């Protein structure tokens, strides 16, 4: 779909493409599924559903904003090196 949405989860070097609906409900549902998967992996539990990555926002790097602008100069330090899960629109 357009715009392209990538989910940067535990393996940030290999993001997954978000293929779901472009409504707020659909994106939030996928985000919750992905976060549940990450939480279960970190707790050593098997995942009952969801998918390969995670999604969400970068709370620590966002300065309280709902969205931040990622650039070539801040992408690695903000997303790749972060412990947080990220949902990135290209």
C-alpha positions in Angstrom: 0.0 0.0 0.0 0.9 3.6 0.0 2.4 5.2 1.9 4.9 2.3 2.6 4.9 1.4 6.2 7.7 -0.6 7.7 7.7 -2.3 11.1 11.1 -2.2 12.9 10.9 -4.8 15.7 13.6 -6.9 17.5 15.6 -7.4 14.3 15.8 -3.8 13.1 18.2 -4.7 10.3 15.3 -6.7 8.7 12.0 -4.7 9.0 8.8 -6.2 7.8 6.3 -4.5 5.4 3.0 -3.6 6.9 0.3 -4.9 4.5 -2.8 -4.2 6.5 -5.5 -1.6 6.1 -4.7 2.1 6.3 -7.3 3.0 9.0 -6.3 3.9 12.5 -8.1 0.8 13.9 -6.2 -1.5 11.5 -2.8 0.1 12.2 -3.4 0.1 16.0 -4.5 -3.6 15.9 -1.4 -4.6 14.0 0.8 -2.5 16.4 -0.7 -4.3 19.4 -0.2 -7.7 17.9 3.4 -6.9 17.1 4.1 -5.5 20.6 2.5 -8.6 22.1 4.8 -10.8 20.1 7.9 -8.8 21.2 6.7 -8.9 24.9 6.2 -12.7 24.7 9.7 -13.2 23.1 11.3 -11.1 25.8 9.5 -13.0 28.5 10.5 -16.3 26.9 6.9 -17.2 26.0 5.7 -18.6 22.7 3.8 -16.3 20.5 0.2 -17.2 19.9 -0.3 -14.8 17.0 0.9 -11.6 15.4 3.8 -11.6 13.1 7.4 -11.1 12.6 8.3 -7.7 14.0 6.9 -5.0 16.2 5.5 -1.7 15.8 4.8 1.4 17.8 6.3 4.7 18.4 9.6 5.8 19.8 8.6 7.3 23.1 12.1 8.0 24.3 13.3 9.6 21.1 10.2 11.5 20.2 10.4 14.3 22.7 6.7 13.8 23.4 5.5 14.2 19.8 3.3 11.7 18.1 5.5 11.7 15.0 9.1 12.7 14.4 11.0 13.4 11.2 13.6 10.8 10.5 16.6 11.7 8.3 19.7 10.0 7.1 21.6 11.6 9.9 19.3 10.5 12.8 17.7 7.2 11.5 20.3 4.8 12.9 20.7 6.5 16.3 16.9 7.0 16.7 15.5 3.7 15.3 18.2 1.1 14.7 20.1 1.6 18.0 16.9 2.1 20.0 15.5 -0.5 22.4 12.0 0.7 21.4 9.8 -0.7 18.6 9.1 1.7 15.7 6.5 2.0 13.0 8.0 4.0 10.1 6.2 5.5 7.1 8.3 6.2 4.0 
